[in-house]
Amino acid sequence: MGPDDDDEGSFWQRLHAVLSTLCHTHEQIDDCLRAFLDASTDGFLDTEYDIARCCYRLIDSSLFTHNKDYVRRQFVYCLLQEEHPPVLHIVTAVLLYDGRTDEAVFDMMQVEGAFTRLLDLIQRNKDDNSGLHRLLLELLCDMSRIQRLSLDDLATVDDAFVIYLFELIEELSNDANDPYHYPTIRVLLILNEQYMCYAVSPDSHPTLTNRIIKVLSNHGPSYRTFGENLILLLNRESALGPQLLILKLLYLLFTTPSTFEYFYTNDLHVLVDVIIRNLLDLDPGSDDDEHPDLPREGGGQRALRHTYLRVLCPLLKNTQLAQDNAHYKREELRKLFYLLVNRSSFHFGPVDETVVRLVSRCKQVAWIRDESDHEDPVSPLTDAHVAKRLLGMNLAEAGESSLSVLEVTAKVEKEKPMVPAPRRRKKLQQQESKETVLLRVSPTNPQNDERSPFDDDNNEV
């Protein structure tokens, strides 16, 4: 490297020259891509912002746009074969940012067998401090989020990998704002959704175990930070897709006997508060206008309301709340059930029969039930059919899911990826005692909160 290349301006000029080269053959494209990787790993890219800026220079260049399929495939092959961490860092970033603009990248990665390679790279680079490990987690999550994994791919996820993710969350528990928290939790939620899809599919495999539930069943007390984070995320989250993923995992935890008591009682109290608030905040008349592209019965806030109620029933029935003589928020819950059934007819709107059925079932929980309540006249089989058809859930047995990853993803509003702003210094928070401090529910409307915590952290301004 010559003396003129020692300043940042010269670096970007050199990068521009490489990406502006006219290429007429694959060999010429390969030469330019090698020059791009050589330049981007020379030590000038010190921050996440610089790396993203460099990647978008490539993605926006004529070299890329005129040879998109070939360039993408070369980067996928590089991900599969490269061992040098700095090069892997750039390759992973390019695939991630490109995939967030065009999901065809993730389809190509699955076809080429990138899933198992990402599992291996994540575990081998766990001591990385450069940001590569986090990008690998995000790439695994985004690739798995938009499509159904093959049975062979999902079978490569073993207990050790799942335990590693749970331990990573525990290690970072003293800093709830650590950027590793959300990518790690998202991977676990997406894997759980993949397991649930296969649980009821025609090509399900009898030996395929939901390892998320298995690990929490066997070692739940060791990984309570994950559960606390789920409640915090549900409290903050306003986007539909992420809420569905969280609620479906909660449903499994509350319908699997070995995880009935995974959460502390205080955390269950917070969860009840969150569910009450979110159910009251959902507007029963806004579904059709807000999500016109989704099925009328299963889309938008209506589907989310059904999901909350399906989680609430086993939460009230199967956890420590049922043994708590204090009957936490019993009267508030009964008022909520009354409002959900009666306010559906406001503005001459039709009564949501599914809400009526689900509310009736919640009111039959022993400590919620009142002498004035009547038995639910609806056949359990009828309600189970509705639950499975609309939400991929079944109140009678855990683990069923017919709602595919693609359908959940379709409910997430897609935003144009942005180049991340320079990272700000984060302040470590002192870990508070679980015995004396409760998780706090924000009294504000979640629709007015800050951006979704599941958004890419790199979008932060």
Rosetta blueprint (number, residue, H / E / L):
1 M L
2 G L
3 P H
4 D H
5 D H
6 D L
7 D L
8 E H
9 G H
10 S H
11 F H
12 W H
13 Q H
14 R H
15 L H
16 H H
17 A H
18 V H
19 L H
20 S L
21 T L
22 L L
23 C L
24 H L
25 T L
26 H H
27 E H
28 Q H
29 I H
30 D H
31 D H
32 C H
33 L H
34 R H
35 A H
36 F H
37 L H
38 D H
39 A H
40 S H
41 T L
42 D L
43 G L
44 F L
45 L L
46 D L
47 T L
48 E H
49 Y H
50 D H
51 I H
52 A H
53 R H
54 C H
55 C H
56 Y H
57 R H
58 L H
59 I H
60 D L
61 S L
62 S H
63 L H
64 F H
65 T H
66 H L
67 N L
68 K H
69 D H
70 Y H
71 V H
72 R H
73 R H
74 Q H
75 F H
76 V H
77 Y H
78 C H
79 L H
80 L H
81 Q H
82 E L
83 E L
84 H L
85 P H
86 P H
87 V H
88 L H
89 H H
90 I H
91 V H
92 T H
93 A H
94 V H
95 L H
96 L H
97 Y H
98 D H
99 G H
100 R H
101 T H
102 D L
103 E L
104 A H
105 V H
106 F H
107 D H
108 M H
109 M H
110 Q H
111 V H
112 E L
113 G L
114 A H
115 F H
116 T H
117 R H
118 L H
119 L H
120 D H
121 L H
122 I H
123 Q H
124 R H
125 N L
126 K L
127 D L
128 D L
129 N L
130 S L
131 G L
132 L H
133 H H
134 R H
135 L H
136 L H
137 L H
138 E H
139 L H
140 L H
141 C H
142 D H
143 M H
144 S H
145 R H
146 I L
147 Q L
148 R L
149 L L
150 S L
151 L H
152 D H
153 D H
154 L H
155 A H
156 T L
157 V L
158 D L
159 D H
160 A H
161 F H
162 V H
163 I H
164 Y H
165 L H
166 F H
167 E H
168 L H
169 I H
170 E H
171 E H
172 L L
173 S L
174 N L
175 D L
176 A L
177 N L
178 D L
179 P L
180 Y L
181 H H
182 Y H
183 P H
184 T H
185 I H
186 R H
187 V H
188 L H
189 L H
190 I H
191 L H
192 N H
193 E H
194 Q H
195 Y H
196 M H
197 C H
198 Y H
199 A H
200 V L
201 S L
202 P L
203 D L
204 S L
205 H L
206 P L
207 T L
208 L L
209 T L
210 N L
211 R H
212 I H
213 I H
214 K H
215 V H
216 L H
217 S H
218 N H
219 H H
220 G H
221 P H
222 S H
223 Y H
224 R H
225 T H
226 F H
227 G H
228 E H
229 N H
230 L H
231 I H
232 L H
233 L H
234 L H
235 N H
236 R H
237 E L
238 S L
239 A L
240 L H
241 G H
242 P H
243 Q H
244 L H
245 L H
246 I H
247 L H
248 K H
249 L H
250 L H
251 Y H
252 L H
253 L H
254 F H
255 T H
256 T L
257 P H
258 S H
259 T H
260 F L
261 E L
262 Y L
263 F L
264 Y L
265 T H
266 N H
267 D H
268 L H
269 H H
270 V H
271 L H
272 V H
273 D H
274 V H
275 I H
276 I H
277 R H
278 N H
279 L H
280 L H
281 D H
282 L L
283 D L
284 P L
285 G L
286 S L
287 D H
288 D H
289 D H
290 E H
291 H L
292 P L
293 D L
294 L L
295 P L
296 R L
297 E L
298 G L
299 G L
300 G H
301 Q H
302 R H
303 A H
304 L H
305 R H
306 H H
307 T H
308 Y H
309 L H
310 R H
311 V H
312 L H
313 C H
314 P H
315 L H
316 L H
317 K H
318 N H
319 T L
320 Q H
321 L H
322 A H
323 Q L
324 D L
325 N L
326 A L
327 H L
328 Y L
329 K L
330 R H
331 E H
332 E H
333 L H
334 R H
335 K H
336 L H
337 F H
338 Y H
339 L H
340 L H
341 V H
342 N H
343 R H
344 S H
345 S H
346 F H
347 H H
348 F H
349 G L
350 P L
351 V L
352 D L
353 E H
354 T H
355 V H
356 V H
357 R H
358 L H
359 V H
360 S H
361 R H
362 C H
363 K H
364 Q L
365 V L
366 A L
367 W L
368 I L
369 R L
370 D L
371 E L
372 S L
373 D L
374 H L
375 E L
376 D L
377 P L
378 V L
379 S L
380 P H
381 L H
382 T H
383 D H
384 A H
385 H H
386 V H
387 A H
388 K H
389 R H
390 L H
391 L H
392 G L
393 M L
394 N L
395 L L
396 A L
397 E L
398 A L
399 G L
400 E L
401 S L
402 S L
403 L L
404 S L
405 V H
406 L H
407 E H
408 V H
409 T H
410 A H
411 K L
412 V L
413 E L
414 K L
415 E L
416 K L
417 P L
418 M L
419 V L
420 P L
421 A L
422 P L
423 R L
424 R L
425 R L
426 K L
427 K L
428 L L
429 Q L
430 Q L
431 Q L
432 E L
433 S L
434 K L
435 E L
436 T L
437 V L
438 L L
439 L L
440 R L
441 V L
442 S L
443 P L
444 T L
445 N L
446 P H
447 Q H
448 N H
449 D L
450 E L
451 R L
452 S L
453 P L
454 F L
455 D L
456 D L
457 D H
458 N H
459 N H
460 E L
461 V L
